[in-house]
């Protein structure tokens, strides 16, 4: 089988999927962490790999950037390929001064002014939760690995170069960071009755102006990836 955006056979995709935004991060995860990884998608250079982690089959599938791209790939994976759970593993920009580079955030809720959910379901919610069961598994995995994690809401924006009221998002909505994909992922999971969550690494801080390089974002977010993989066991 195939979709307009995925060339994989149904048996090539595991029931559990990790979704980084960057295709090269997907490649790095597969080559670094998975056994017997094989490439199962190259359409539009959105790379995907399926292999095993400690005996558990898992697919690592890039989402591309932004809600529309995440929306396409996560919807097709859940609706056409029978994927039951997706964990986004991505980067975020911190809204808090003391949330430093490389710190990890488990997303409680995604808050957005995106119309993605409305166009998908005609529901007007602006806050969508990550799946509590998956989030608990992420937290338990972090404890087993003795890795510190943070929790909080994220602001999911459709516009990268924008001016947002950070103080309001922090004080009124409990947002600790911003990113661009969780709202579409959580919307699709709600519509299709599937599970979705997100664990993010701070790639830059909008208060202190610290930031990582593109190479660091591609190759150095291993703690988040290890937590996500351990959580699926």
C-alpha positions as CSV (number, residue, x, y, z in Angstrom):
1,X,0.0,0.0,0.0
2,X,1.0,3.6,-0.3
3,X,-0.4,7.1,0.3
4,X,0.3,10.3,-1.6
5,X,3.2,11.0,0.8
6,X,4.3,7.6,2.1
7,X,5.7,4.7,0.0
8,X,5.9,2.1,2.7
9,X,4.1,-1.2,2.8
10,X,1.8,-1.5,5.8
11,X,4.0,-4.2,7.4
12,X,7.0,-1.8,7.2
13,X,5.5,0.6,9.8
14,X,5.4,-0.4,13.5
15,X,2.5,0.3,15.8
16,X,4.7,2.7,17.8
17,X,6.3,5.7,16.0
18,X,8.8,8.3,17.1
19,X,8.5,11.5,15.1
20,X,11.3,14.0,14.9
21,X,10.9,17.0,12.6
22,X,14.2,16.7,10.9
23,X,14.7,13.8,8.4
24,X,18.4,13.7,9.2
25,X,17.6,13.3,12.9
26,X,15.4,10.4,12.0
27,X,18.4,8.9,10.2
28,X,20.6,9.5,13.2
29,X,18.2,7.9,15.6
30,X,17.9,4.8,13.5
31,X,21.6,4.4,13.0
32,X,22.5,5.1,16.6
33,X,19.8,3.4,18.6
34,X,18.0,0.8,16.5
35,X,19.0,-2.7,15.6
36,X,18.4,-4.0,12.1
37,X,17.1,-0.6,11.0
38,X,15.9,-0.3,7.4
39,X,14.8,2.7,5.5
40,X,11.0,2.5,4.7
41,X,10.3,5.9,3.2
42,X,12.2,8.4,1.1
43,X,9.3,10.3,-0.6
44,X,10.0,14.1,-0.6
45,X,13.1,13.2,1.5
46,X,11.0,12.6,4.5
47,X,13.0,9.7,5.8
48,X,11.6,6.9,7.9
49,X,13.2,3.8,9.4
50,X,11.9,0.7,11.1
51,X,14.0,-1.4,13.4
52,X,14.0,-2.7,17.0
53,X,15.0,-1.2,20.3
54,X,15.8,-3.9,22.9
55,X,13.6,-6.2,20.9
56,X,10.6,-3.8,20.5
57,X,9.7,-2.9,17.0
58,X,9.6,0.9,16.4
59,X,9.4,3.2,13.5
60,X,11.2,6.6,13.4
61,X,9.4,8.8,10.9
62,X,10.3,12.5,10.2
63,X,7.3,14.9,10.3
64,X,8.8,17.9,8.6
65,X,8.2,21.4,10.0
66,X,4.9,22.9,11.1
67,X,1.4,21.7,11.8
68,X,0.4,21.1,8.1
69,X,3.4,18.8,7.6
70,X,3.0,17.0,10.9
71,X,-0.7,16.8,10.2
72,X,-0.3,15.0,6.9
73,X,2.2,12.4,8.0
74,X,0.7,11.6,11.4
75,X,-2.8,11.4,10.0
76,X,-1.7,8.9,7.2
77,X,0.3,6.8,9.7
78,X,-2.6,6.6,12.1
79,X,-5.4,6.3,9.6
80,X,-3.9,4.2,6.8
81,X,-1.0,2.3,8.5
82,X,-2.7,1.4,11.8
83,X,-0.2,3.3,14.0
84,X,-1.5,3.3,17.6
85,X,0.8,5.8,19.3
86,X,3.1,8.5,18.2
87,X,5.7,10.3,20.3
88,X,7.0,13.6,18.9
89,X,10.7,14.0,19.7
90,X,11.6,17.5,18.8
91,X,13.1,20.8,19.7
92,X,11.5,23.9,21.4
93,X,12.3,27.4,22.3
94,X,12.2,28.1,26.1
95,X,10.1,30.9,27.5
96,X,11.7,30.7,31.0
97,X,15.1,32.1,31.8
98,X,16.1,29.1,33.9
99,X,15.0,26.5,31.3
100,X,18.4,25.9,29.8
101,X,19.7,24.5,26.6
102,X,19.4,20.7,26.3
103,X,16.8,20.5,29.1
104,X,14.0,18.1,28.4
105,X,10.3,18.9,28.5
106,X,7.4,16.5,28.6
107,X,4.4,18.3,27.1
108,X,1.3,18.4,29.3
109,X,-0.9,20.4,26.8
110,X,-0.5,22.1,23.5
111,X,-2.0,25.6,23.2
112,X,-2.5,27.2,19.8
113,X,-4.4,29.7,17.8
114,X,-4.1,27.3,14.8
115,X,-7.3,26.5,12.9
116,X,-6.0,22.9,12.3
117,X,-8.5,21.3,14.8
118,X,-11.4,23.4,13.5
119,X,-10.8,22.4,9.9
120,X,-10.4,18.8,10.9
121,X,-13.3,18.3,13.3
122,X,-15.2,21.7,13.6
123,X,-14.2,21.7,17.3
124,X,-13.0,25.1,18.6
125,X,-10.7,23.9,21.4
126,X,-7.4,25.8,21.7
127,X,-5.8,23.5,24.3
128,X,-5.2,19.8,23.6
129,X,-3.6,17.4,26.1
130,X,-0.8,15.0,25.5
131,X,-1.9,11.4,26.2
132,X,-1.6,10.9,30.0
133,X,-0.6,7.2,29.7
134,X,2.2,8.0,27.3
135,X,3.3,10.9,29.4
136,X,3.4,8.7,32.5
137,X,5.6,6.2,30.6
138,X,7.9,8.9,29.6
139,X,8.3,10.1,33.1
140,X,8.9,6.6,34.4
141,X,11.5,6.0,31.7
142,X,13.3,9.2,32.7
143,X,13.4,8.1,36.3
144,X,14.9,4.8,35.3
145,X,17.5,6.6,33.4
146,X,18.1,9.1,36.2
147,X,17.3,11.9,33.8
148,X,15.8,15.2,34.9
149,X,12.7,16.2,32.9
150,X,10.4,19.2,33.1
151,X,6.7,19.4,32.6
152,X,4.5,22.1,31.2
153,X,2.3,23.5,28.4
154,X,3.8,24.6,25.0
155,X,2.6,27.2,22.6
156,X,2.3,25.7,19.2
157,X,2.6,28.4,16.6
158,X,2.2,28.3,12.8
159,X,4.5,31.3,12.4
160,X,8.2,30.9,13.2
161,X,9.1,34.6,12.8
162,X,6.5,36.2,15.0
163,X,6.1,38.4,18.0
164,X,4.3,36.7,20.8
165,X,3.3,37.9,24.3
166,X,5.6,35.6,26.2
167,X,4.6,36.9,29.6
168,X,0.9,36.2,28.9
169,X,1.6,32.7,27.6
170,X,3.7,31.9,30.7
171,X,1.5,33.5,33.3
172,X,-2.0,32.9,31.9
173,X,-1.5,29.6,30.1
174,X,1.4,27.9,31.8
175,X,3.5,27.7,28.7
176,X,7.2,27.0,29.3
177,X,8.2,26.8,25.6
178,X,7.1,27.1,22.0
179,X,7.3,24.7,19.0
180,X,5.3,24.1,15.8
181,X,3.9,20.5,15.5
182,X,2.2,19.3,18.7
183,X,-1.3,20.8,18.0
184,X,-1.8,19.0,14.7
185,X,-0.5,15.7,16.2
186,X,-2.8,15.9,19.2
187,X,-5.7,16.9,16.9
188,X,-5.2,13.9,14.7
189,X,-5.0,11.6,17.7
190,X,-8.2,13.0,19.1
191,X,-10.1,12.5,15.8
192,X,-8.8,9.0,15.1
193,X,-8.9,7.6,18.7
194,X,-5.1,7.1,18.9
195,X,-2.4,8.1,21.5
196,X,0.0,10.9,21.0
197,X,2.5,12.8,23.2
198,X,5.6,14.9,22.9
199,X,9.0,15.1,24.6
200,X,11.1,18.1,23.6
201,X,14.6,19.4,24.0
202,X,15.4,23.1,24.5
203,X,17.3,24.2,21.4
204,X,17.2,27.9,22.2
205,X,16.0,30.3,24.9
206,X,13.9,33.3,23.9
207,X,14.8,35.1,27.1
208,X,18.5,34.6,27.4
209,X,19.0,34.4,23.6
210,X,21.2,31.3,23.9
211,X,20.9,28.8,21.0
212,X,22.2,25.6,19.6
213,X,23.5,25.1,16.1
214,X,21.6,23.1,13.4
215,X,24.2,20.4,13.7
216,X,23.8,20.2,17.5
217,X,20.0,20.0,17.0
218,X,20.4,17.2,14.5
219,X,22.9,15.1,16.5
220,X,23.0,16.0,20.2
221,X,19.5,15.5,21.7
222,X,20.2,12.0,22.8
223,X,18.7,12.2,26.3
224,X,15.3,12.9,24.9
225,X,15.6,10.1,22.4
226,X,16.7,7.6,25.0
227,X,13.8,8.5,27.3
228,X,11.3,8.1,24.4
229,X,12.7,4.8,23.4
230,X,12.8,3.4,27.0
231,X,9.2,4.5,27.4
232,X,7.9,2.1,24.7
233,X,9.3,-1.0,26.3
